[in-house]
Amino acid sequence: MSEALYNAAILRLACAIPHEGRIADAQASVTRVSPICGSRVSAHVALGEDGRVARFGQEVRACALGQASAAILGAGVIGRSAPELAAVRDGLARWLGGAGDPPWPALDVLAPARPYRARHASILLAFEAAAAAAMDATAATHRHAA
């Protein structure tokens, strides 16, 4: 392992993932898998009446970078809307590719992984799964209201 890539901050995050596990009242659950490394993240979302994430659970089976990314997501996902999560997901993909600034607090800790394109898929998994689950939950809420 490269010390620059797997630094102490990333390893600390990987060991402390908030909202681990399923939630009983999920309105949507989505699993994303990296075809490159086999990392897997499942996100479970329940929205509040305001359409924002009220309860969140995640199951993370990923490398240290994917786990650290899931920890960062978990620290700030509550209270976010589906469009906000989608924008962060897209901004994260751009940032990993070399454009712009980190779109979410604490993502800069993952900067050492930016040159390693093969690692980007694992880093994106938690944000992809959470955005998709929030979108699905929003759509389900709108179908039930109609």
DACORKA-V359556 format. One record per residue. N is the residue number from 0. RES is the residue in three letters. SS is DSSP state (helix for helix, strand for strand, loop for the rest). PHI is phi in degrees with one decimal (NA if undefined). OMEGA is omega in whole degrees, 0 to 359 (* if undefined). Layout:
BEGIN
((N;RES;SS;PHI;OMEGA) (N;RES;SS;PHI;OMEGA))
END
This chain:
BEGIN
((0;MET;loop;NA;176) (1;SER;loop;-78.4;179) (2;GLU;loop;-62.8;181) (3;ALA;loop;-67.8;182) (4;LEU;loop;-79.2;181) (5;TYR;loop;-105.1;182) (6;ASN;loop;-86.3;184) (7;ALA;helix;-61.1;181) (8;ALA;helix;-65.1;178) (9;ILE;helix;-65.8;181) (10;LEU;helix;-66.8;176) (11;ARG;helix;-62.1;178) (12;LEU;helix;-61.8;183) (13;ALA;helix;-61.7;181) (14;CYS;loop;-93.0;185) (15;ALA;loop;-139.4;183) (16;ILE;loop;-87.6;178) (17;PRO;loop;-70.0;174) (18;HIS;loop;61.8;179) (19;GLU;strand;-72.4;177) (20;GLY;loop;104.6;180) (21;ARG;loop;-79.4;170) (22;ILE;loop;-115.3;187) (23;ALA;loop;-67.3;186) (24;ASP;loop;-105.9;182) (25;ALA;loop;-61.2;174) (26;GLN;loop;-86.1;178) (27;ALA;strand;-157.3;175) (28;SER;strand;-135.4;181) (29;VAL;strand;-136.2;176) (30;THR;strand;-116.7;175) (31;ARG;strand;-123.2;181) (32;VAL;strand;-128.1;176) (33;SER;loop;-81.3;178) (34;PRO;loop;-69.5;182) (35;ILE;loop;-77.6;187) (36;CYS;loop;-121.7;180) (37;GLY;loop;83.2;176) (38;SER;loop;-59.8;184) (39;ARG;strand;-139.4;175) (40;VAL;strand;-133.6;173) (41;SER;strand;-112.5;178) (42;ALA;strand;-116.2;181) (43;HIS;strand;-124.8;188) (44;VAL;strand;-128.5;167) (45;ALA;strand;-126.9;181) (46;LEU;strand;-93.1;172) (47;GLY;loop;-84.1;180) (48;GLU;loop;-61.5;179) (49;ASP;loop;-82.9;179) (50;GLY;loop;80.5;179) (51;ARG;strand;-104.6;181) (52;VAL;strand;-61.3;179) (53;ALA;strand;-102.2;178) (54;ARG;strand;-135.8;186) (55;PHE;strand;-145.8;173) (56;GLY;strand;-137.1;178) (57;GLN;strand;-145.3;174) (58;GLU;strand;-115.9;189) (59;VAL;strand;-120.8;174) (60;ARG;strand;-127.6;188) (61;ALA;loop;-147.4;175) (62;CYS;loop;-68.4;182) (63;ALA;helix;-58.3;179) (64;LEU;helix;-68.6;177) (65;GLY;helix;-65.7;178) (66;GLN;helix;-66.4;179) (67;ALA;helix;-63.1;178) (68;SER;helix;-61.6;178) (69;ALA;helix;-63.5;178) (70;ALA;helix;-65.2;179) (71;ILE;helix;-64.9;177) (72;LEU;helix;-58.7;183) (73;GLY;helix;-58.8;181) (74;ALA;helix;-70.2;185) (75;GLY;helix;-132.0;186) (76;VAL;loop;-76.0;182) (77;ILE;loop;-63.3;180) (78;GLY;loop;92.0;180) (79;ARG;loop;-91.7;177) (80;SER;strand;-92.1;178) (81;ALA;helix;-58.1;178) (82;PRO;helix;-62.2;177) (83;GLU;helix;-63.4;180) (84;LEU;helix;-66.0;177) (85;ALA;helix;-65.2;179) (86;ALA;helix;-65.6;178) (87;VAL;helix;-66.5;177) (88;ARG;helix;-55.8;181) (89;ASP;helix;-66.6;177) (90;GLY;helix;-65.2;178) (91;LEU;helix;-64.7;179) (92;ALA;helix;-62.2;178) (93;ARG;helix;-64.4;181) (94;TRP;helix;-62.8;178) (95;LEU;helix;-60.4;178) (96;GLY;loop;-77.1;175) (97;GLY;loop;109.8;183) (98;ALA;loop;-111.0;172) (99;GLY;loop;76.0;181) (100;ASP;loop;-106.4;176) (101;PRO;loop;-58.7;185) (102;PRO;loop;-86.0;187) (103;TRP;loop;-150.2;179) (104;PRO;loop;-55.5;175) (105;ALA;loop;78.7;179) (106;LEU;helix;-65.3;179) (107;ASP;helix;-59.5;177) (108;VAL;helix;-62.8;180) (109;LEU;helix;-89.2;181) (110;ALA;helix;-53.6;179) (111;PRO;helix;-60.7;181) (112;ALA;helix;-86.1;184) (113;ARG;loop;-55.2;180) (114;PRO;loop;-71.9;184) (115;TYR;loop;-100.9;185) (116;ARG;helix;-56.5;180) (117;ALA;helix;-65.7;179) (118;ARG;helix;-90.3;185) (119;HIS;helix;-60.6;182) (120;ALA;helix;-60.5;180) (121;SER;helix;-66.5;179) (122;ILE;helix;-65.5;182) (123;LEU;helix;-77.6;189) (124;LEU;helix;-52.1;183) (125;ALA;helix;-62.2;180) (126;PHE;helix;-69.6;176) (127;GLU;helix;-64.0;182) (128;ALA;helix;-65.4;181) (129;ALA;helix;-65.9;179) (130;ALA;helix;-63.9;180) (131;ALA;helix;-65.6;179) (132;ALA;helix;-64.8;179) (133;ALA;helix;-65.2;177) (134;MET;helix;-63.8;179) (135;ASP;helix;-62.8;179) (136;ALA;helix;-64.7;177) (137;THR;helix;-63.2;179) (138;ALA;helix;-62.9;179) (139;ALA;helix;-64.5;178) (140;THR;helix;-62.9;180) (141;HIS;helix;-68.8;178) (142;ARG;helix;-65.6;181) (143;HIS;helix;-71.2;181) (144;ALA;helix;-77.2;183) (145;ALA;loop;-79.3;*))
END
